[in-house]
Amino acid sequence: MIYLSKSEGVGGEIKKMPEDFKVMEITQNGIVIQLDRLYAPNDLKMKEDKESEFAVFVLQKKHWNTVQALIEIAKRLKRGKKSISYAGTKDRIAITVQLASIYGVKAEDLEKIKVKDININGAWQGEKVELGSNLGNAFEVRIRNCKRPENAQTIIEELGGKIPNYFGEQRFGMRKNNSRIGLSIVKGDLKKAVMDFLTDTSNEKDEEAISARKELEKTEDFENAYESFPKYLKPERAVLFHLLKYKNDYAGALRKLPRGILIMFVHALQAEIFNKELEERIKENDFKTEMYCKKNFYGFPDISQIGEEGDFPVINIIGYDTKAGNAYEEEIMKSMGISEENFKIKSMPEISMKGTYRPLFAPLKNLKHAYDEDADIIDLYFELPSGSYASVLLGELNKNNDQYE
């Protein structure tokens, strides 16, 4: 990551404990949902509908990621994964609060649920919570063991109320190979995509899994791999089982993965192209773009309002319908051996990507910070739009990329 700020980082540590990273969702009405508070629908300017099949609730959690927490709640209510919905995912090593909904249950039953480190801070019947419906998130972050806490003020001044709108490391997966798999898919090399998914050992911790992946890379023996891959690698085993039955049907093997995972691979490739262009623009100090978006009532970018004038410069998230790009995009895609047309994926049309826009920068709203030189601690509060990453600001402050991988 190329930093926008130039000063030496504070050199601290984040997420030493969940209490160091608090995330509070900002609703589509512009309300920051507070931790440890019980809510009724009126508090969030939402309507209650006692006839609705959806139970809407405020989920507070610690040591859980969003999907895992909701699946556990749904299981307690004898509902499946497809019954859950939420506006956005939140970190596991954190204390977070957000809106969610479950189909086919009553609010009073939801409020009775008891799960360790999960609280239901109010529930009612209402409209389904849609993915992406939140405006953004507010963060309270503590950076510990800072070597140069006094540098925080200078870095914040250099940022000027914004951060580069990089996609965070989360987009690229635990093994950091999502983009590489996506590149193989859009190029039509589905065998390579499958083998990368099955054999890459980057960041793999389990010795049994490492051994099984390496052996498959060497032998391409799917039968042996199916026997040796650990049982917890369910997605990999589903792919392997298909290849046992239908040798060389790599498209069919990939389709054994949930569509959301397949889309994630292509999204990661789009994200890598965006991040590379943003890096080049920061190097060149070139932030003039062809298109801009306006801000919404909360002061965040509104991608639905794109034009030649506006508040935030935007560039392409590359897809098959992307209008004529710029020299940065062309050079990056040329180096990857692809063009916009590749995102109309003939072998798997259901994961083709049309393309969209993304702002070069994300505004930092209500940024406040304080530091204790004696304790080597910095405390931060800030708000970011949906789809922007707190880790980017923390990277600018720390100047330590490894902290966020």
Stockholm file with secondary structure:
# STOCKHOLM 1.0

chainA/1-405         MIYLSKSEGVGGEIKKMPEDFKVMEITQNGIVIQLDRLYAPNDLKMKEDKESEFAVFVLQKKHWNTVQALIEIAKRLKRGKKSISYAGTKDRIAITVQLASIYGVKAEDLEKIKVKDININGAWQGEKVELGSNLGNAFEVRIRNCKRPENAQTIIEELGGKIPNYFGEQRFGMRKNNSRIGLSIVKGDLKKAVMDFLTDTSNEKDEEAISARKELEKTEDFENAYESFPKYLKPERAVLFHLLKYKNDYAGALRKLPRGILIMFVHALQAEIFNKELEERIKENDFKTEMYCKKNFYGFPDISQIGEEGDFPVINIIGYDTKAGNAYEEEIMKSMGISEENFKIKSMPEISMKGTYRPLFAPLKNLKHAYDEDADIIDLYFELPSGSYASVLLGELNKNNDQYE
#=GR chainA/1-405 SS CCCSCCSCCCCCBCCSSGGGEEEEEECTTSCBCCTTCCCCGGGGTCCCCTTCSEEEEEEEEESCCHHHHHHHHHHHTTCCGGGEEESCCCCSSSEEEEEEEEETCCHHHHTTCCBTTEEEEEEEECCCCCTTCSCEEEEEEEEBSCSCTTHHHHHHHHHTTEEECCCCGGGGCTTSCHHHHHHHHHHTCHHHHHHHHHHCCTTCCCHHHHHHHHHHHHHCCHHHHHHHSCTTCHHHHHHHHHHHHSTTCHHHHHTTSCHHHHHHHHHHHHHHHHHHHHHHHHHHTCCCCSEEEEECTTSSEEEEEEESSCSEEEEEECCTTCCSCCHHHHHHHHHHTCCGGGGSCSSCGGGCCCCEEEESEEECEEEEEEEETTTTEEEEEEEEETTCCHHHHHHHHHCCGGGGC
#=GC SS_cons         CCCSCCSCCCCCBCCSSGGGEEEEEECTTSCBCCTTCCCCGGGGTCCCCTTCSEEEEEEEEESCCHHHHHHHHHHHTTCCGGGEEESCCCCSSSEEEEEEEEETCCHHHHTTCCBTTEEEEEEEECCCCCTTCSCEEEEEEEEBSCSCTTHHHHHHHHHTTEEECCCCGGGGCTTSCHHHHHHHHHHTCHHHHHHHHHHCCTTCCCHHHHHHHHHHHHHCCHHHHHHHSCTTCHHHHHHHHHHHHSTTCHHHHHTTSCHHHHHHHHHHHHHHHHHHHHHHHHHHTCCCCSEEEEECTTSSEEEEEEESSCSEEEEEECCTTCCSCCHHHHHHHHHHTCCGGGGSCSSCGGGCCCCEEEESEEECEEEEEEEETTTTEEEEEEEEETTCCHHHHHHHHHCCGGGGC
//
